[in-house]
Amino acid sequence: MARTLTPTALDHGLAMARLEVPEERREVVIAATEMILGLAESLDSVPLGETPMAPAYDARWE
């Protein structure tokens, strides 16, 4: 499912981050954010069932 970023959501995120984006750059920021969200969403397809938990890692060399 492709995620979209509405101008209202952008305003909210910018306010939380205390950032200012000029009006002429808002469309570019929205497009870049949607691309990043799409890339992050693609990580859901990575099978992690066989990945051991971090505490199970044994760093000793034998």
C-alpha angles and dihedrals in degrees: 000000000000114000122221128201116220121209088247091055090048090052090051093049093047091049091051091050092042091233130144122212120187115241093247091058098048096091091051091050091049092050093048092047092050089050091051091048089051091052092048090048090055088065088073088075093061109104109231099171094108097042110113118228116258095251089058092062113109112200096185115120113227 
